[in-house]
Amino acid sequence: MKIQLTFKNLLLFIIFFFLMHELHELTHIITGRMICGCWGTRDFNVWSTCADCQSSYAVAATFAGPLFTFIFLWLGWYLLKYGKTPQHQSYGLLFILGNMQFGRMFMAATGSGDEVWGLRSLFLNADHSNFLMIKVIAFLIVSCICLPPLITVYKAIANQKKVLIFIAFLVIPLILDTVVILMALNGILTKGFLNQVWIMGTPLLITLWFLFCALVVGINFKSLGSFAKAN
């Protein structure tokens, strides 16, 4: 598959990446609501269950976001490997590259991310003596889940300068996500702009951002079937 490196195609890819980030966060907050019976609080990348939550199963909300991401990664793997049309394979490539796989491995390796926090909640000793082991286990689990789809993507890319393009699709979206979502939009939210909670415990600015990304991806979803074309 040859990724179409046009401005429109790359812009749509980044917006799709942002959309999947937001769906990941919504999965956390919705799962927390289902378990606790009340909405938690959140910004663009940090969330919590509601203060009154007494459920011993609340940690499931922590794992729900990564589970959503992993499902899309492996759906992408299936479409890329077994898709019957170039469009299906293109969507497979998109689902894998557009779901922060490298970011999940990087966060686990540095001792952050949902997977580490979830395992800490379940297994961390009071003196934190087993934190390193938890971090290593989380990294191994996340890597075992994320690497097979990534290897399949790498093998499928037929562009020239394949290695450079592959690395760029792993790293640049994370940089843009950090600058646009974590720094710019969270910064605007912190200053009080459209920060009133509207639905699902979510500030209005985040909801408008989600609707914008969903609308752009929805209108152009058919074109994303040619994100990559058969070589």
Summary of the structure (lengths in Angstrom):
residues: 231
radius of gyration: 18.4
end to end distance: 5.3
largest distance: 55.4
contacts: 741
relative contact order: 0.18
helix: 70%
strand: 6%
